[in-house]
Amino acid sequence: MKVNLGGLVYLSTVDWMGRAAMVIFLRGCPLRCPQCQNKALQNGEQLVEISYIKEEIKKIRCFMPTSEQVTLEEACLKAAERPLISALVFSGGEPLMQPNQVVSLARTAKSLRLKTGLETCGYFPNRILRLLTQDVIDKVFLDIKASFHDPEYENATGMAGVALKVKESLSICMKLGIPLEVRTTVFPNMPSPSEVFEIAEALLDLKFIYPENRLESFVIQQGRPRDAEVQPICLENLKSLAESLKDRIDVRVRCSPKFGIDL
Ligand code: SF4
């Protein structure tokens, strides 16, 4: 089986808060978000054998408990060589453009006792459902880019008709009780504070409908505008937005996404 690979990051501490993770970026995305930070991964082709990626996953997990005896010195050397990576995260692009590859790689990760996470835009609810019922994903990180209607969602993703699919994906995650982090990236022009409130309201409604949900947090991220001339939204504004929601939902503010500083 081939994988359309965007890249591998061997150590990330920002994709899964509290864990050191390897991240596999899968190429291809059905959306065309104007503020996309990974435009190079929206399309194109870089096909590699899946066995290559599996070998790379095994390398990060080479320091595993084994029945073989090693000296203390050898154990220290191995531990220093390999940080204690405990998770594998699928990112992109949109990983569910390649659902069979995600399942196969996630199985390898789980056989190595790594936790598995999926970062997704939620465009493929049926694929999320199929994936989650195969029990190979431990946590979903779902991007919600705007309030659930057009033209807001269309403006944020460059495509009409996405909002309902994302809402269905969200409902599936809540209904199945998969550990879930919802992320909304805020830029100066979108989504507006009232949209962020609407997203929070939608989360609260679904929490009520699906009491078995495991929504762990709603993360409001500071987006970095693609136009370097435009300043990101002020962190103080995001913090006061979060402050007004925090009595009702576990909300966190994150400085520009890839800096990974939770406030
Ligand atoms: S969903 Fe993500 S990868 Fe796809 S276009 Fe939007 S920001 Fe880019």
Residues whose N, C-alpha, C, O or C-beta is under 5 A from the ligand:
A	BS01	SF4	C29 L31 R32 C33 C36 Q37 N38 G92 G93 C121
